[in-house]
Every structure is written in C-alpha cells, then in structure tokens.
Amino acid sequence: MESVSLDDLDRRLLHALQLDARVPFSRIAEVLAVSDRTVVRRFTRLREAGAVRVSAVSRGPAEWLVRLRVRPHGAAALARALAERTDTAWVTLLSGDTEIACLLRTSGALGELSRHPHVTDVRAQQLLRSLMDGWWPGRTSALTAEQIAALREPGPGRSELEPADLDRRLLPALAADGRAPYADLAGRVGWSESAVRRRLDELRRAGHLRFHVEVDPALYGYRTQGLLWLSVAPKHLAKVADELAADARTAHVAATTGSHNLLAVLVCRDADDLYGYLTDRVGALPGVQGIETATVGSYTKRFAPAQDSR
C-alpha cells in the first residue's frame, strides 16, 4: 500500500461504504454535501493507493477458521499459496510468522494442509454464528445519525434462492471488484446489464451475498491487531460475547466449535492497549476459563482475491 493519510472527508466516505458498499457515489455526495466528482476522485485515490478494496463473498454452507503452526522459513510462501485459493476468505501471518490463520469456505483442504512440509500442526474450528452486529466501529464513527439513516439500506433477509448460471461468472467478478459498474459486470459475464442488476439485487435481498470494505486499521491510528481464542462456560457465552462486542477495540466476535468456543478479532492502538484489553476487559468477565492470543504480523489476503491473481 502506498503512503496515504485520511482526512475527515475520506473517513466519511469510507463510513458510507461500510453502510452500503454499492451505494451510488451521487448519493454519497448528496448526503456529504460535496460534488459527485469530489467523491469519485477521493475513492479513486484511495483505491489506487491500495488503501481500500471492496469485495463480495457468497454465503456458503460452512466457514472454518484454520490455525496452522508453521516453520517460519516457509510461512510467507504458504500464506501466498493460500491467498491464491478461491475458497479462502482471508489469510494472515501470526506470532512472528510462526502461525498462519485463514478462513476456509470448505473443509476439503484440511488434509492437504496437514501434509504440507512446512506445517507442524493444524487446528480447525467451524464458525457457528456471528455474535456482533457489524464490524469494527473505528471505521464507522465519522457520520452523523441523520447521514447514516440517509445512506443505510435495509438489512438483507435470509431466504432460499436457487443458483443461476449467471452466478458462476458474476460472483468471481464481484469478489475482484465489489463496486464494478453494472455495465462492466455485464461485459465480463456476457449477460445484459438489466439481468446483472436484477440478479445482484436478488442475491443481496436473499442474504446470499455479503460485501466487505477492506481498510487497514493503521490508517486510523490502530497498529496492533490480534486474534483472541476464549474458552467460555456455555451459560456465560452470550454475555461474554455482548461485553466484548461493546468494546470499541473489538472488530468481530463469533461462536465456534472446539475447546475455544469464542473468537474475537481485536484492533488496538499498540501493545499496551492490547494488554489493557486483556486485563481490564477480558479479565473482568465471569465465565472465561481459558484464553489464547496471537498478534497479526501481516495480512496476505483479506476478503478480496489476492492482487496478483486478478
């Protein structure tokens, strides 16, 4: 990512995209009381600098959090190989490049990973349920309540939708660029613009498509990120999740299978801030029986496809 800094307008633009990743630039401009050209120019600058990427992922039957202990000399190459797979959502190097964590949309790769020469241990947990409404609030604190109401779309439903032939080409195109214009999408998939628009609307309304706006938290001044695995007594699970979700340093909370049944993704200003989270926030919660932490060294892939695979 090129060196870039965010001003107030950039933050408001990025907040707007978190509310609806495909909201028209003209609508953002109207709400922010600036010109369409200004909004387009700001987004283009951030995208070309690598500061923001918009991608879409389809809802699958199951997602697996996979934690790999690896030999450090092979960690980077394995992370890149995982990033190039179409069934990974994100890939990150942890703990001084001695671990890799990735999100898999299929369990079929687990046997392959266990046989990899650089992998010494494989742990897999199925993500059962998201227990946090939205993602890290550091990206979503720039707009007023009135601006949010003017930009926010109704939440998607959860309904069955028959797969369509169009999906095989449309979904990869949206994964690569979640804000691609309808005309560009139509050209890539070989269908009419009206058919693409209609199918995209159907997928979103049914909850089969999720959009992610990727922005490095370091641009907001938060330079330490980590994963937190907690073992929580079942009767306290929901309460602990609610308490963690209420902390501004929590990016996401999910229930998982396994001996560690709660996962938290943390975004902190520095190591001292992370220490405070563990002692002041987690340490005060009843029902927490065990904890493991790992700091994020770097992201090889977030949600969008790896750059060199596009």
Number of C-alpha atoms within 10 A of each C-alpha: 11 9 8 12 11 13 9 10 16 16 19 21 20 25 22 27 24 21 20 18 19 15 16 14 19 15 15 22 17 14 16 17 9 13 14 16 11 13 21 15 12 14 18 13 14 20 15 12 13 16 20 17 21 23 24 23 19 18 13 10 7 12 22 22 22 19 18 23 19 22 15 17 11 14 22 19 12 18 22 17 13 25 27 18 13 15 17 22 21 21 26 24 26 24 15 14 21 18 25 29 23 24 23 24 20 15 16 10 12 15 10 8 18 15 12 12 10 18 20 14 14 18 14 20 20 20 19 15 12 15 19 18 10 14 17 20 18 18 21 18 13 19 20 10 9 9 16 17 11 14 19 14 11 9 12 15 12 11 11 10 12 7 9 10 8 15 16 11 16 20 21 20 21 22 23 21 18 23 21 16 14 16 14 12 23 20 12 12 18 13 15 14 17 12 13 21 15 11 16 19 13 15 23 17 17 15 18 19 19 16 23 20 23 17 18 18 18 14 15 15 13 16 15 19 24 20 20 17 18 23 18 22 15 12 9 13 19 14 14 22 21 14 13 23 24 11 14 14 21 24 23 22 24 17 21 22 15 13 12 18 20 27 25 22 22 24 27 23 16 13 14 11 14 20 12 13 18 15 11 11 14 16 11 10 16 13 15 18 11 12 15 11 17 16 22 23 18 15 18 20 21 22 22 27 23 20 11 8 10 12
